[in-house]
Amino acid sequence: MYSQLCSGDNLLLGYRKAAKGKRGHPSAAAFEYRLEYNLLALQRELLERRYTPGEYHSFYIHDPKKRIISAAPFRDRVVHHALCSLIEPVFERSFIFDSYANRAGKGTHRAIDRAQ
């Protein structure tokens, strides 16, 4: 599975998922500006097992209540999405039907509907 994580196609898919809705953000734009270079650098670090996650950026939001958000650097989000594309299908099969958190096609509203 690790070789699949490091594949160019999977990292490109990870980039596309990470960039969805974020293309105007400076970190996403900077990564995209040198996309091929950045993906190859990530791939090399992963293959050589030298990849280390960067520092998270923390900030507050106030909707609907004040809470702190910790955001990974964009390049780490590319790796997160690349990894999730491989492990989600494996774990999805073992989840019970009524597990709703962070699952495609599920979510809070469907959980409420099911509970009612």
N, C-alpha and C positions, 0 to 999 in steps of 0.2 A: 504494500500500500504506500510505503514511503516514496518509492519510485514514481507512483502515480501522482503523489502530491507535488513532486518536483518537475513534472512534465510541463513543457512549454504551453501546451493546450490548456491544462488545468490552471496554471498561473494566469493565463490570459482570461480564462473564465472568471477566476477570482478577481482580477482587475475589473472586469465588466460589472460584476455584481457589486463590488466596493464603490465603483464610480456612479452607479445608478442613483440619480437624484443629487449627486455631489459634484457634478462636472464644473460648476461655477466656483467651487471652493478652492482657495489658493493651493492647499496641499494636494488635492486631486489634479488640479491643472498642472502643477509642477511635475508630478509623477507622469502625467500624460505627455508633457512636452518632450520628455526623453523616455517614452514608453518602452521601446525595445531594449534600450540600455538598462533601465530599471528592472524589467522583468528578467533579463539575462543575469543581472547582478544578484537578484533574489534567488534565482535558480542555482547559480554557482554557490552562494552561501548555504543554501539548503543541501545541495549535493555534497559539499565539503563539510557539512555539519558545523558550520561556523555561524549560522543565523542566530541572532539574539534579538528579542523584541526591544523596541525603543521605549522611551518614557511616555507615560500617559499624560495627557493635558486635561486638567480638571477645571471645571467652571460650574457656575450655578445657573439653573433655569428656575422660572417662577410660574410654570403653567402645569398643572393647576395649583401646585403648592411649591414652595422653595425646596429644591433638592440639588445635590451635587451630581454632576455627570463627569465621568472619567472617560476620555476618548483616546483610543489607541492611535498612533501615527498611521497615516494612510497606507504606507507600505505594509504595516502589520495587518491592517484590515484586508489587504489583498491576500495575505497568507491565511488569515482566518477564514475568508470565503472559500479559498482553494481547499482548505482542510474540511470545512463543513460540507462542501459538495461531495466529498468522499465518505464521510462518516454519517451524514444524515440518513441515507438509505439503509445503512446497517442498523442504526438505532431505531429508526421509524418503525421497522417491523416488530420490534419488541415492546413498543409502547401500547398501553391499553387505549381503547377507543376514547375514553373520557379524560384523557390527558390533553389539555388545551394550550398550555403556555408555550410560546415560541415555536409553534408548529404551523407550517403552511396549510392554509385552508381552515385553521382553527381560530383561536383567539378568545378574547374576553367576551365579546358579544355572543358568540356561539356557545360558550360555556354557560352564560346566563340563560340563554334560550333552552339549553339542555336541562339545566337545574330546574327551570320552571316547568 
